[in-house]
Amino acid sequence: VYVLAPPEQCREWNKTGEDNHVYAPETLDNLIQRYEEPSSMVRWDSPLFTVSWTDADVPADDIWRAATAGIVKPPNTGTQTVAKAPSDALRTLESTSTSLVSALVSEQASSGSLGGTLTLSLSSTLKPRIALPARNLTLSELQRLKRQFVALHKRAITLGTTEKGAVDWSEESVAGKFVVYLEENLRP
């Protein structure tokens, strides 16, 4: 509710107020100068009810309805809380992607086969499967893709993400995302 009153009227009300509720004239002038009128176009001032100080007819029913049964707008990206990554997410991202590149290069060298689906053993519990194109992948190509992947996800770690729910930065999740990234970028 915005009560529209001219500065002169505000000064008059200030003069006739009780002693403990009166602003010094300089303070009141400062407040009037700094005052920013509300705008119904912006989210936080909506709904806006503008009532002139001379109006005897105040839309009390509309104000009550807006306050008690008003439409709650969903939060936008500017007001949403940003999901923060755990403190070891960057280390997990780097180490998991580096381990996957190393395992991929060693598996490719030991098997001698080109392409197909490989199961890489990163740890006793982490064994991602990856479908490779029918060609020999170079270490420099894999490292370039790793750097791109890490740079892409590093932004989400340092700046936060606006994805719904918690983002999983575990080794399994990072390995899975990196495998998908490699498969998409290694297509012939």
JOHU-V601203 format. One record per helix or strand of 3 or more residues. SS is the DSSP state (~ for helix, > for strand). FROM is the first residue (numbers start at 0). TO is the last residue. If there is no record, write none. Layout:
# JOHU-V601203
{{SS | FROM | TO} {SS | FROM | TO}}
This chain:
# JOHU-V601203
{{> | 1 | 3} {~ | 6 | 14} {~ | 18 | 20} {~ | 24 | 33} {~ | 42 | 44} {> | 49 | 51} {~ | 59 | 68} {~ | 88 | 110} {> | 115 | 118} {> | 128 | 131} {~ | 138 | 158} {~ | 170 | 184}}
